[in-house]
Amino acid sequence: MAETKLNILPVPTFASSGVNFVRRETGEFSLTKIDVAKNDVQTLVQYITDSTETAVTVADNGRLELVQVFDSREKCEAKLGITLGDNASGRLTQVYIGGDTVSEIVTKLVGYGSQFDTKIGYQLDGSDTLDINLVAEHSGRKSISEIAVNGVQNGSSSKTFKGTIDFKNGAVGAVGGEKEDVILMNDKVRSRTVPVILCAEEDVVGNHGATVGRIDEHHIFYMKSRGIPEDKIYEMAARAKLTSVINCIADADAKERIAKALGWEVGGDDDEQ
Amino acid sequence: MSNKTQVGDIDRSLYDFRYDEDESDFLDSGITPEIIAEISKEKNDPDWMREFRLKSLGIYNRTPMVEWGASIEGLDIDNIVTYIRPKSRMNTDWDSVPEDIKNTFEKLGIPQAERESLAGVGAQYDSELVYHNVREEAAQSGVVYTDLESAMHDPKYADIIKSHFMKLVPPTDHKFAALHGAVWSGGSFVYVPKGVKLDIPLQSYFRLNAKGAGQFEHTLIILEENSSLHFIEGCSAPKYYEAGLHAGCVELYVGKGASLRYSTIENWSKNMYNLNTKRALVEEGGKIEWVSGSFGSHVSYLYPMSILNGRGASAEFTGITFAGEGQDLDTGAKIVHNAPETSSYMNTKSISKSGGKSTFRSLVVIGENAVGAKSSVNCESLMLDRQSRSDTIPVIDVRTDKCDVGHEAKIGRISDASIFYLMSRGLSEEDARAMIVRGFADNVSKELPLEYAVEMNNLIKLEMHGSVG
């Protein structure tokens, strides 16, 4: 085991913010390589339990659908690299349930019209910690990235989400969007969000947004007026956050495993959608 | 082939005049214990300040450079003159100010502004204040507006200065705060008594005329309970080939229910490194409003910080950054919510052109005590060509569940759809583009004092060439 810096923010910021990198003792990463051939489609589900590195190349017009489930509730590090060719697309769904996880995702949108669509959901409780460093690097013309993160934090959990959309010079017509919504359910939680846009190209559109905290008071009022108590409202909202991500997973076994890990009843309405 | 809309560079001719200096007035360049001792001697520092300067030098020597932000490789402190002896002592009579200095500030419009719209004016030339005056009615209400050195030697204020000076921004904060603590000179002290609301602003103007020099003014403002003030700060320098340095420090104490608006137009020349530190401590129900325009300097590090320390305290930051050729402007703000029901709002715009680089950097901390806190951050960046760069690096750090924090950011160019819409309403393409760029900066410019808003609109001047497509 050697201590290394992981999840390095592409452009460092205030040292006092403590988000520039994670110092971590790690073992050797087991490497998985995936090549998606031209015009091919591959669907893959990975259950990440220890130090894992996945390197994916999607050739022109290829399509990847990758699901990663982090449900070991143990210390875990993961690296994922995706390279997308012309008109290639990568759809990534990640679900984090508890644990002590450091996860890095670097997607290179090098091809013309390449697309990267990510949905991430996390539920943290107790002393869980999660550090995600996601980078969408646009160098291909008219490339598109869309990042949606939904999370729920309880207990004294700690989370850092670093999401970077990096428009390289030459990425003419590229579009990138990023959004993180977090519901906090305990006054001991710590939630850090770092939504970065780096831009070296004029003809691009980049957006990012984040909301952190309680549920909107108008929503609470509406639900209460329907006779639902506040703790139940939060419970429902938390479930809805995760459900919106889990419903993007086509694999029934993966959905069942996630639902069990979350302690949900399998076969409920949410799971049938 | 169509030409693109050209957004003009900032016209700096107003600021690029200078007068020769007598270099025998310069202390040696660099920073050594001997130079620090010489500054203390020149300024007749009290003992505590002599010790403070030397202690700060020690901190400076052992503090590493920051490892983030714009490159400051071109800055060699050993080549910077940290103190220039004044040609005249501080005056309260404008006619007693030396002719060339008087001409400088006349050209910058300072005396005219004082006559027309200010309650008081301070003017610093190189290392020292040369003029300070406050209107009689303001003085009669108990408002103190003077240079920091005079206040430090005045028995009425000496203890206040000692108990507040570099307590909000300690020399240990970062390397250039330590440098400031060692070589600071000039700047203003403002004290507004309980319940006094000053309806018209005070203004300090800082002019660095000498080449290869630094300016290290210190501004200390204390607002007592339920008082209010608008303070305006302007800065400029002529252009030289040698690097210049501005490492000022601003400390603002906003008392219970007090309200302070701090407006800055920073228009240093493009050889300047502007490494400034500003911080406000806001008590219960107090309010700090920062209005900041960053147009000049070669490199800027500027992140005014608000510490909301009392229940219901609030902060607003409105800023615009215009980065042109050869400029790397790293700006933004920090807000720390340290009490219940505090609120903050940050609204920034940045424009990058001709290879300029603009970076928005922010930090919002919602502390464990900040139950019921609300914060909203909004930043927009406009790229005007492919040679430029614009980065947005916000950090949100939340340590309690009972809060509402939102963040939004957009980056892009002038949209074709907006141009099309305006043209369908009868505007030419050139006029449509001009209107959009002015509109982009509008919500910041309307927060500026009128004369600065007019100046800013002149700075962002559009020139159209032929058909635009």
Interface residues (C-beta under 8 A of the other chain):
Chain A: V11 P12 T13 F14 A15 S16 S17 V19 N20 Q153 F167 N169 L184 M185 N186 D187 V189 R190 S191 R192 T193 V194 P195 V196 I197 L198 C199 A200 E201 E202 D203 V204 V205 G206 N207 H208 G209 A210 T211 V212 G213 R214
Chain B: V66 E67 W68 Y303 K334 R361 L363 E368 V371 S381 M383 L384 D385 R386 S388 R389 S390 D391 T392 I393 P394 V395 I396 D397 V398 R399 T400 D401 K402 C403 D404 V405 G406 H407 E408 A409 K410 I411 G412 R413
